Amino acid sequence: MPDYKSMYLDLFNSVTDAIEVLSAAQKRAEEVYITSCEGDEETDE
């Protein structure tokens, strides 16, 4: 009989790791966007 608990835990841990990687990438992209917009605001005035 397959070890469903082990399979589930492995899948859960992998999905959690993927979410953390994607969240970190999103935060980096947001920081780049915000930083690039700060220079634009100074030139608009």
PDB file of N, H, CA, C and O in Angstrom:
ATOM      1  N   MET A   1       0.839  -1.173   0.000  1.00  0.00           N
ATOM      2  CA  MET A   1       0.000   0.000   0.000  1.00  0.00           C
ATOM      3  C   MET A   1       0.895   1.251   0.000  1.00  0.00           C
ATOM      4  O   MET A   1       1.863   1.324   0.756  1.00  0.00           O
ATOM      5  N   PRO A   2       0.569   2.218  -0.840  1.00  0.00           N
ATOM      6  CA  PRO A   2       1.382   3.436  -0.895  1.00  0.00           C
ATOM      7  C   PRO A   2       1.336   4.201   0.429  1.00  0.00           C
ATOM      8  O   PRO A   2       0.336   4.174   1.147  1.00  0.00           O
ATOM      9  N   ASP A   3       2.422   4.870   0.729  1.00  0.00           N
ATOM     10  H   ASP A   3       3.234   4.892   0.146  1.00  0.00           H
ATOM     11  CA  ASP A   3       2.507   5.664   1.948  1.00  0.00           C
ATOM     12  C   ASP A   3       1.964   7.062   1.641  1.00  0.00           C
ATOM     13  O   ASP A   3       2.719   7.980   1.317  1.00  0.00           O
ATOM     14  N   TYR A   4       0.653   7.201   1.748  1.00  0.00           N
ATOM     15  H   TYR A   4       0.040   6.456   2.010  1.00  0.00           H
ATOM     16  CA  TYR A   4      -0.001   8.452   1.374  1.00  0.00           C
ATOM     17  C   TYR A   4       0.420   9.621   2.261  1.00  0.00           C
ATOM     18  O   TYR A   4       0.535  10.752   1.789  1.00  0.00           O
ATOM     19  N   LYS A   5       0.647   9.353   3.524  1.00  0.00           N
ATOM     20  H   LYS A   5       0.553   8.434   3.908  1.00  0.00           H
ATOM     21  CA  LYS A   5       1.073  10.421   4.434  1.00  0.00           C
ATOM     22  C   LYS A   5       2.412  10.994   3.983  1.00  0.00           C
ATOM     23  O   LYS A   5       2.578  12.213   3.924  1.00  0.00           O
ATOM     24  N   SER A   6       3.347  10.142   3.672  1.00  0.00           N
ATOM     25  H   SER A   6       3.212   9.153   3.721  1.00  0.00           H
ATOM     26  CA  SER A   6       4.660  10.587   3.206  1.00  0.00           C
ATOM     27  C   SER A   6       4.539  11.341   1.885  1.00  0.00           C
ATOM     28  O   SER A   6       5.181  12.374   1.693  1.00  0.00           O
ATOM     29  N   MET A   7       3.715  10.822   0.977  1.00  0.00           N
ATOM     30  H   MET A   7       3.194   9.983   1.133  1.00  0.00           H
ATOM     31  CA  MET A   7       3.503  11.485  -0.307  1.00  0.00           C
ATOM     32  C   MET A   7       2.896  12.861  -0.101  1.00  0.00           C
ATOM     33  O   MET A   7       3.325  13.828  -0.732  1.00  0.00           O
ATOM     34  N   TYR A   8       1.907  12.963   0.769  1.00  0.00           N
ATOM     35  H   TYR A   8       1.558  12.178   1.281  1.00  0.00           H
ATOM     36  CA  TYR A   8       1.247  14.226   1.040  1.00  0.00           C
ATOM     37  C   TYR A   8       2.223  15.229   1.647  1.00  0.00           C
ATOM     38  O   TYR A   8       2.275  16.383   1.220  1.00  0.00           O
ATOM     39  N   LEU A   9       2.989  14.799   2.630  1.00  0.00           N
ATOM     40  H   LEU A   9       2.947  13.862   2.976  1.00  0.00           H
ATOM     41  CA  LEU A   9       3.935  15.702   3.283  1.00  0.00           C
ATOM     42  C   LEU A   9       5.008  16.191   2.311  1.00  0.00           C
ATOM     43  O   LEU A   9       5.407  17.355   2.360  1.00  0.00           O
ATOM     44  N   ASP A  10       5.467  15.318   1.443  1.00  0.00           N
ATOM     45  H   ASP A  10       5.143  14.373   1.403  1.00  0.00           H
ATOM     46  CA  ASP A  10       6.453  15.718   0.443  1.00  0.00           C
ATOM     47  C   ASP A  10       5.854  16.755  -0.508  1.00  0.00           C
ATOM     48  O   ASP A  10       6.488  17.766  -0.808  1.00  0.00           O
ATOM     49  N   LEU A  11       4.653  16.506  -0.971  1.00  0.00           N
ATOM     50  H   LEU A  11       4.137  15.685  -0.726  1.00  0.00           H
ATOM     51  CA  LEU A  11       3.971  17.447  -1.850  1.00  0.00           C
ATOM     52  C   LEU A  11       3.721  18.778  -1.135  1.00  0.00           C
ATOM     53  O   LEU A  11       3.960  19.840  -1.708  1.00  0.00           O
ATOM     54  N   PHE A  12       3.249  18.728   0.092  1.00  0.00           N
ATOM     55  H   PHE A  12       3.055  17.865   0.558  1.00  0.00           H
ATOM     56  CA  PHE A  12       2.980  19.939   0.867  1.00  0.00           C
ATOM     57  C   PHE A  12       4.245  20.765   1.037  1.00  0.00           C
ATOM     58  O   PHE A  12       4.219  21.982   0.855  1.00  0.00           O
ATOM     59  N   ASN A  13       5.351  20.117   1.385  1.00  0.00           N
ATOM     60  H   ASN A  13       5.372  19.128   1.533  1.00  0.00           H
ATOM     61  CA  ASN A  13       6.607  20.839   1.568  1.00  0.00           C
ATOM     62  C   ASN A  13       7.089  21.458   0.265  1.00  0.00           C
ATOM     63  O   ASN A  13       7.597  22.579   0.265  1.00  0.00           O
ATOM     64  N   SER A  14       6.942  20.757  -0.826  1.00  0.00           N
ATOM     65  H   SER A  14       6.530  19.846  -0.826  1.00  0.00           H
ATOM     66  CA  SER A  14       7.354  21.297  -2.124  1.00  0.00           C
ATOM     67  C   SER A  14       6.498  22.487  -2.540  1.00  0.00           C
ATOM     68  O   SER A  14       7.018  23.478  -3.053  1.00  0.00           O
ATOM     69  N   VAL A  15       5.205  22.397  -2.323  1.00  0.00           N
ATOM     70  H   VAL A  15       4.783  21.592  -1.906  1.00  0.00           H
ATOM     71  CA  VAL A  15       4.311  23.506  -2.658  1.00  0.00           C
ATOM     72  C   VAL A  15       4.631  24.712  -1.778  1.00  0.00           C
ATOM     73  O   VAL A  15       4.654  25.842  -2.265  1.00  0.00           O
ATOM     74  N   THR A  16       4.873  24.486  -0.508  1.00  0.00           N
ATOM     75  H   THR A  16       4.854  23.568  -0.113  1.00  0.00           H
ATOM     76  CA  THR A  16       5.225  25.572   0.403  1.00  0.00           C
ATOM     77  C   THR A  16       6.521  26.250  -0.042  1.00  0.00           C
ATOM     78  O   THR A  16       6.611  27.478  -0.034  1.00  0.00           O
ATOM     79  N   ASP A  17       7.521  25.462  -0.428  1.00  0.00           N
ATOM     80  H   ASP A  17       7.448  24.465  -0.434  1.00  0.00           H
ATOM     81  CA  ASP A  17       8.779  26.029  -0.922  1.00  0.00           C
ATOM     82  C   ASP A  17       8.554  26.865  -2.174  1.00  0.00           C
ATOM     83  O   ASP A  17       9.132  27.942  -2.318  1.00  0.00           O
ATOM     84  N   ALA A  18       7.721  26.373  -3.073  1.00  0.00           N
ATOM     85  H   ALA A  18       7.252  25.498  -2.956  1.00  0.00           H
ATOM     86  CA  ALA A  18       7.434  27.100  -4.312  1.00  0.00           C
ATOM     87  C   ALA A  18       6.743  28.425  -4.017  1.00  0.00           C
ATOM     88  O   ALA A  18       7.056  29.438  -4.642  1.00  0.00           O
ATOM     89  N   ILE A  19       5.818  28.427  -3.083  1.00  0.00           N
ATOM     90  H   ILE A  19       5.564  27.603  -2.576  1.00  0.00           H
ATOM     91  CA  ILE A  19       5.119  29.663  -2.712  1.00  0.00           C
ATOM     92  C   ILE A  19       6.103  30.668  -2.139  1.00  0.00           C
ATOM     93  O   ILE A  19       6.022  31.858  -2.446  1.00  0.00           O
ATOM     94  N   GLU A  20       7.024  30.209  -1.316  1.00  0.00           N
ATOM     95  H   GLU A  20       7.090  29.243  -1.067  1.00  0.00           H
ATOM     96  CA  GLU A  20       8.026  31.107  -0.734  1.00  0.00           C
ATOM     97  C   GLU A  20       8.920  31.707  -1.821  1.00  0.00           C
ATOM     98  O   GLU A  20       9.242  32.894  -1.768  1.00  0.00           O
ATOM     99  N   VAL A  21       9.319  30.908  -2.795  1.00  0.00           N
ATOM    100  H   VAL A  21       9.057  29.944  -2.838  1.00  0.00           H
ATOM    101  CA  VAL A  21      10.151  31.396  -3.892  1.00  0.00           C
ATOM    102  C   VAL A  21       9.395  32.440  -4.702  1.00  0.00           C
ATOM    103  O   VAL A  21       9.948  33.488  -5.033  1.00  0.00           O
ATOM    104  N   LEU A  22       8.134  32.160  -5.023  1.00  0.00           N
ATOM    105  H   LEU A  22       7.685  31.308  -4.754  1.00  0.00           H
ATOM    106  CA  LEU A  22       7.332  33.104  -5.798  1.00  0.00           C
ATOM    107  C   LEU A  22       7.068  34.392  -5.023  1.00  0.00           C
ATOM    108  O   LEU A  22       7.098  35.477  -5.604  1.00  0.00           O
ATOM    109  N   SER A  23       6.815  34.287  -3.742  1.00  0.00           N
ATOM    110  H   SER A  23       6.791  33.405  -3.270  1.00  0.00           H
ATOM    111  CA  SER A  23       6.589  35.479  -2.925  1.00  0.00           C
ATOM    112  C   SER A  23       7.835  36.350  -2.862  1.00  0.00           C
ATOM    113  O   SER A  23       7.743  37.576  -2.934  1.00  0.00           O
ATOM    114  N   ALA A  24       8.982  35.730  -2.730  1.00  0.00           N
ATOM    115  H   ALA A  24       9.057  34.735  -2.672  1.00  0.00           H
ATOM    116  CA  ALA A  24      10.231  36.490  -2.698  1.00  0.00           C
ATOM    117  C   ALA A  24      10.480  37.180  -4.033  1.00  0.00           C
ATOM    118  O   ALA A  24      10.928  38.327  -4.066  1.00  0.00           O
ATOM    119  N   ALA A  25      10.196  36.495  -5.125  1.00  0.00           N
ATOM    120  H   ALA A  25       9.833  35.564  -5.099  1.00  0.00           H
ATOM    121  CA  ALA A  25      10.363  37.095  -6.450  1.00  0.00           C
ATOM    122  C   ALA A  25       9.412  38.266  -6.631  1.00  0.00           C
ATOM    123  O   ALA A  25       9.797  39.286  -7.204  1.00  0.00           O
ATOM    124  N   GLN A  26       8.196  38.144  -6.161  1.00  0.00           N
ATOM    125  H   GLN A  26       7.883  37.316  -5.696  1.00  0.00           H
ATOM    126  CA  GLN A  26       7.228  39.229  -6.262  1.00  0.00           C
ATOM    127  C   GLN A  26       7.700  40.439  -5.462  1.00  0.00           C
ATOM    128  O   GLN A  26       7.612  41.570  -5.941  1.00  0.00           O
ATOM    129  N   LYS A  27       8.197  40.214  -4.256  1.00  0.00           N
ATOM    130  H   LYS A  27       8.269  39.296  -3.867  1.00  0.00           H
ATOM    131  CA  LYS A  27       8.680  41.323  -3.429  1.00  0.00           C
ATOM    132  C   LYS A  27       9.846  42.034  -4.095  1.00  0.00           C
ATOM    133  O   LYS A  27       9.914  43.263  -4.075  1.00  0.00           O
ATOM    134  N   ARG A  28      10.768  41.273  -4.687  1.00  0.00           N
ATOM    135  H   ARG A  28      10.712  40.275  -4.703  1.00  0.00           H
ATOM    136  CA  ARG A  28      11.907  41.888  -5.399  1.00  0.00           C
ATOM    137  C   ARG A  28      11.416  42.721  -6.573  1.00  0.00           C
ATOM    138  O   ARG A  28      11.904  43.829  -6.797  1.00  0.00           O
ATOM    139  N   ALA A  29      10.463  42.202  -7.316  1.00  0.00           N
ATOM    140  H   ALA A  29      10.066  41.303  -7.135  1.00  0.00           H
ATOM    141  CA  ALA A  29       9.928  42.937  -8.465  1.00  0.00           C
ATOM    142  C   ALA A  29       9.228  44.212  -8.007  1.00  0.00           C
ATOM    143  O   ALA A  29       9.367  45.257  -8.643  1.00  0.00           O
ATOM    144  N   GLU A  30       8.483  44.138  -6.921  1.00  0.00           N
ATOM    145  H   GLU A  30       8.370  43.289  -6.404  1.00  0.00           H
ATOM    146  CA  GLU A  30       7.809  45.324  -6.396  1.00  0.00           C
ATOM    147  C   GLU A  30       8.819  46.379  -5.957  1.00  0.00           C
ATOM    148  O   GLU A  30       8.611  47.570  -6.187  1.00  0.00           O
ATOM    149  N   GLU A  31       9.912  45.950  -5.328  1.00  0.00           N
ATOM    150  H   GLU A  31      10.081  44.982  -5.142  1.00  0.00           H
ATOM    151  CA  GLU A  31      10.948  46.884  -4.897  1.00  0.00           C
ATOM    152  C   GLU A  31      11.599  47.564  -6.095  1.00  0.00           C
ATOM    153  O   GLU A  31      11.861  48.767  -6.062  1.00  0.00           O
ATOM    154  N   VAL A  32      11.860  46.799  -7.153  1.00  0.00           N
ATOM    155  H   VAL A  32      11.647  45.823  -7.180  1.00  0.00           H
ATOM    156  CA  VAL A  32      12.435  47.382  -8.366  1.00  0.00           C
ATOM    157  C   VAL A  32      11.473  48.394  -8.962  1.00  0.00           C
ATOM    158  O   VAL A  32      11.891  49.476  -9.375  1.00  0.00           O
ATOM    159  N   TYR A  33      10.198  48.060  -9.013  1.00  0.00           N
ATOM    160  H   TYR A  33       9.859  47.181  -8.678  1.00  0.00           H
ATOM    161  CA  TYR A  33       9.191  48.956  -9.576  1.00  0.00           C
ATOM    162  C   TYR A  33       9.100  50.247  -8.765  1.00  0.00           C
ATOM    163  O   TYR A  33       9.098  51.343  -9.324  1.00  0.00           O
ATOM    164  N   ILE A  34       9.024  50.104  -7.444  1.00  0.00           N
ATOM    165  H   ILE A  34       9.025  49.214  -6.990  1.00  0.00           H
ATOM    166  CA  ILE A  34       8.913  51.283  -6.581  1.00  0.00           C
ATOM    167  C   ILE A  34      10.149  52.159  -6.718  1.00  0.00           C
ATOM    168  O   ILE A  34      10.040  53.382  -6.799  1.00  0.00           O
ATOM    169  N   THR A  35      11.315  51.542  -6.745  1.00  0.00           N
ATOM    170  H   THR A  35      11.404  50.548  -6.679  1.00  0.00           H
ATOM    171  CA  THR A  35      12.553  52.298  -6.898  1.00  0.00           C
ATOM    172  C   THR A  35      12.589  53.037  -8.227  1.00  0.00           C
ATOM    173  O   THR A  35      13.031  54.185  -8.287  1.00  0.00           O
ATOM    174  N   SER A  36      12.132  52.397  -9.280  1.00  0.00           N
ATOM    175  H   SER A  36      11.773  51.465  -9.231  1.00  0.00           H
ATOM    176  CA  SER A  36      12.156  53.043 -10.593  1.00  0.00           C
ATOM    177  C   SER A  36      11.123  54.163 -10.687  1.00  0.00           C
ATOM    178  O   SER A  36      11.328  55.121 -11.434  1.00  0.00           O
ATOM    179  N   CYS A  37      10.026  54.065  -9.951  1.00  0.00           N
ATOM    180  H   CYS A  37       9.860  53.288  -9.344  1.00  0.00           H
ATOM    181  CA  CYS A  37       8.992  55.105  -9.967  1.00  0.00           C
ATOM    182  C   CYS A  37       9.413  56.326  -9.159  1.00  0.00           C
ATOM    183  O   CYS A  37       8.948  57.431  -9.439  1.00  0.00           O
ATOM    184  N   GLU A  38      10.277  56.156  -8.167  1.00  0.00           N
ATOM    185  H   GLU A  38      10.655  55.258  -7.939  1.00  0.00           H
ATOM    186  CA  GLU A  38      10.709  57.283  -7.346  1.00  0.00           C
ATOM    187  C   GLU A  38      11.410  58.333  -8.197  1.00  0.00           C
ATOM    188  O   GLU A  38      11.220  59.528  -7.971  1.00  0.00           O
ATOM    189  N   GLY A  39      12.207  57.922  -9.158  1.00  0.00           N
ATOM    190  H   GLY A  39      12.362  56.951  -9.341  1.00  0.00           H
ATOM    191  CA  GLY A  39      12.885  58.858 -10.046  1.00  0.00           C
ATOM    192  C   GLY A  39      11.926  59.554 -10.972  1.00  0.00           C
ATOM    193  O   GLY A  39      12.150  60.708 -11.338  1.00  0.00           O
ATOM    194  N   ASP A  40      10.856  58.882 -11.365  1.00  0.00           N
ATOM    195  H   ASP A  40      10.674  57.944 -11.068  1.00  0.00           H
ATOM    196  CA  ASP A  40       9.861  59.461 -12.267  1.00  0.00           C
ATOM    197  C   ASP A  40       9.078  60.581 -11.591  1.00  0.00           C
ATOM    198  O   ASP A  40       8.735  61.567 -12.243  1.00  0.00           O
ATOM    199  N   GLU A  41       8.787  60.450 -10.299  1.00  0.00           N
ATOM    200  H   GLU A  41       9.065  59.649  -9.769  1.00  0.00           H
ATOM    201  CA  GLU A  41       8.024  61.460  -9.596  1.00  0.00           C
ATOM    202  C   GLU A  41       8.776  62.785  -9.516  1.00  0.00           C
ATOM    203  O   GLU A  41       8.162  63.850  -9.569  1.00  0.00           O
ATOM    204  N   GLU A  42      10.090  62.727  -9.389  1.00  0.00           N
ATOM    205  H   GLU A  42      10.589  61.862  -9.345  1.00  0.00           H
ATOM    206  CA  GLU A  42      10.880  63.950  -9.291  1.00  0.00           C
ATOM    207  C   GLU A  42      10.861  64.722 -10.604  1.00  0.00           C
ATOM    208  O   GLU A  42      10.898  65.952 -10.586  1.00  0.00           O
ATOM    209  N   THR A  43      10.805  64.041 -11.733  1.00  0.00           N
ATOM    210  H   THR A  43      10.775  63.041 -11.748  1.00  0.00           H
ATOM    211  CA  THR A  43      10.835  64.711 -13.027  1.00  0.00           C
ATOM    212  C   THR A  43       9.469  65.213 -13.452  1.00  0.00           C
ATOM    213  O   THR A  43       9.383  66.055 -14.346  1.00  0.00           O
ATOM    214  N   ASP A  44       8.375  64.715 -12.827  1.00  0.00           N
ATOM    215  H   ASP A  44       8.445  64.032 -12.100  1.00  0.00           H
ATOM    216  CA  ASP A  44       7.027  65.117 -13.208  1.00  0.00           C
ATOM    217  C   ASP A  44       6.649  66.486 -12.647  1.00  0.00           C
ATOM    218  O   ASP A  44       5.737  67.129 -13.169  1.00  0.00           O
ATOM    219  N   GLU A  45       7.321  66.942 -11.606  1.00  0.00           N
ATOM    220  H   GLU A  45       8.062  66.420 -11.182  1.00  0.00           H
ATOM    221  CA  GLU A  45       6.928  68.196 -10.955  1.00  0.00           C
ATOM    222  C   GLU A  45       7.385  69.408 -11.727  1.00  0.00           C
ATOM    223  O   GLU A  45       7.131  70.538 -11.310  1.00  0.00           O
TER     224      GLU A  45
END
